Amino acid sequence: MPLLLTIAVITLFILFEVLDNIESEVVKRGESIANQASIMSEFPLYTGDVDALKNVADLMIKTHDLAYIRFIDSTGQLLIHEKAFRQKGDLREFNFPVRTQAPNLDDFRATPPINTADDLGIIEIGLNNNSAEAQRFQAYTKVLGIAFIALLLGCLFVYLFSRKLTNAISSLISSAHRLEQRDFSVRSHENGSGELLKFQRTFNKMIDSLQQNDADLQEKVSAATASLNYTVSQLSEKNTALAQQRQETIDLERSKAILEERERIMRDMHDGIGGQLVASLALLEREQDSQIKQNIYTVLTECLNDLRLIIHSLSMQNSVLSSLLADFKYRTSRKLEQLDIELDWHVDDKAEQLNIKPQTGLHLLRILQEAFTNILKHAKASSIEFSAKQSPHGFQILIQDNGQFTPDSLKSPGHGISNMKTRAKQLGGSLNIEQPASGGCRIILSIPD
């Protein structure tokens, strides 16, 4: 808008100046023609030679393209009125006095007085205004053309300048939006000029500073995070160790309480039930020999042996497999010696590293007790092989005798063999009974570590 207003003002100023110059040229031309006609008609007017005035009129019309020319004497009488053959367009009229002296242009007036003694007459000319109109139209055309070209150039300049300015501002806005998203790698294109270019360079320097500050902040945050993670890790390890210690303390207290309770039960069973059984056997020995006495004595002895078996399984000293097996060998060896049965005993050293729970030890002792009882009662064997060794799937106990055994008896096993297999399953293992090629019976017990 300011550009259009400026161009309009300048155009009007130039147009008025050109029109003023054209008007001045028309006035000067009219005055010059009138002055020339005055000089040429001075003597004919003085002498009243009409023919000469007519010749002057014809010459002036032909020479200067006049529309008409009139000569009026000092009395106001029209002497000559010559017209052009064809009149063109508008006319400009000029009056000029004819004096006996040389004409003075300062005396040029629209209606000069004719009553002066020196005045010979008046010349009136009609000047065609076509050339002036043509000049005015040409002036209008040129000025408007120049104004239009100036407007186009101005618009082009404004477009180029505004485009450069818009591109620079758009680059700044785009960079600012990406910077708002914490993209510190963005830089504004330095495509501006003047103060805008300085602003773009300052903006890029600000981004450099922000990027450096962000890198420093990230480094500090990473260091603080690493330190915090290390502290948390240390605290976690300490908490884990503390929880482990606490659990170990709880387990130790629980084990201690279980041990104390187990010792109490063992003492009560030993001193109470065991004492009662021993006293009953002692009283029974005083009775006379009879079948009833013998049966009662046998039952009380088995009860006492079972009680000892339970007490031994609860003993902390028998929490290791090797100790449990050694105790079982010690209690069984006396019976085997009385029956003249040879015992070949082999236990792997790894049995000393295998800890067992009291319930597991009781199941294992029950299985071994049932196996050896069957051999002593039914097999009529002269030797027994016993081995305990590590196997790929756990620990394996093998019991083999050279006595009498019929595989068909396994088709309808008694309660003893069924109980042995049930206890083996409760241990998470298995129990197999087979007859080797050399005869006798082989029992294979597999239990997990």
Buried (B, 14 or more C-beta within 10 A) or exposed (E): EEEEEEBEEBBEEBBEEBBEEBBEEBBEBBBEBBBBBBEBBBBBBEEEBEEBBBBBBEBBBEEBBBBBBBBBBBEEEEBBEBBBEEEEEEBBEBBBBBBEEEBEEEEBEEEBEBEEEEBBBBBBBBBBBBBBBEBBEEBEEEBEEBBEEBBEEBBEEEEEEEEBBEEBBEBBEEBEEBBEEEEBEBBBBBBBEEEBEEBBEEBBEEBEEEBEEEEEEEEEEEEEEEEEEEEEEEEEEEEEEEEEEEEEEEEEEEEEEEEEEBEEEBEEBBEEBBEBBEEBBEEBEEEEEEEEBEEBBEEBEEBBBBBBBBBBBBBBEBBBBBBBBBBBBEBBEEEBEEEEBEBEBEBBEBBEEBEBEBEBBBBBBBBBBBBBBBBBEEBEBEBBBBBBBBEEEBBBBBBBBBBEBEEEEEEEEEEBBEBBBBBBEEBEBBBEBEBEEEEBBBBBBBBEE
